[in-house]
Amino acid sequence: MKNGIIRYNLIDAIRGLTIISMILFHACWDLVYFGMISPDFMKALPAVIWQKSICCTFIFISGFVFCLGKRHVKHALVTLGCGILITLVTCIFMPDARDIFGVLWLLGISTFIGMLIKPCLEKSKVFCVIVFVLCFVLFILFQDLVRGYIGVGGTPLIYLPSFLYRNYGTALLGFPFRGFYSSDYFPVLPWSLLYVCGLCSYLIFFETDSGESGFGTKKEGTVKLLTKDIPFLSFIGRHSLLIYMLHQPLIFGLVYLLYSISH
């Protein structure tokens, strides 16, 4: 369908650009891991903003494109399976940089959440807007759940009871126990809320009340914008899962080779 292709071109290009940014960020992380650049680099505010821009964009877009997919169960199981594989490999071969409950865990679980809530969201655009606003506000408030409280900008508003932070099950939800560590940690809360915001955005702006795509009813200027395609970025965006699975071993190997040569 022509309109569907137009929509995918834009989204894939944005996702492709985000993937490139992520690869560069992980390359810096590997350089820090081998002591080739200072750890302070990753702790600085620009690096924190850089990381947040990558994960927020990618998760939001993943929620948006949920509405464009059909085989949700297969997609969720494949994504979750890849996340579990990464966890097993890093726990065995890189225990000091283990990846537990990383972004692929989140996207797999969020896909199941999307399957549950989308039928309700489709019934009313007003309800969809309410859910979007609620999820966005909660996403901001829940940023510090891992630190034991609900707050804004690092300022506690409500301290949470310690019994919530008990085991790996609570860590998956967003309440990590003392001593829990993961080099790539994206718990269900707050990050699935951003995924739902992406899902709601599509339903609000790109779907009619009848449930059909509202793309053809958009103004000509918007359509022209969405027809713009950057083949290289779109290609990367369409193969984001495969690239995600392959990029870190390749980059890690290259950085290790550089480290070996320089030492």
Secondary structure, DSSP 8 states (H G I E B T S, - for coil): -HHHHHHHHHHHHHHHHHHHHHHHHHHHHHHHHTTSS-THHHHSHHHHHHHHHHHHHHHHHHHHHHTT-S-HHHHHHHHHHHHHHHHHHHHHH-GGG---S-HHHHHHHHHHHHHHHHHHHTT-HHHHHHHHHHHHHHHHHGGGGGGTEEEETTEEEEE--GGGS-SHHHHHHT---TT---SS---HHHHHHHHHHHHHHHHHHSB-TTSSB-GGGS-HHHHHHHH---HHHHHHHHTHHHHHHHHHHHHHHHHHHHHHHH-
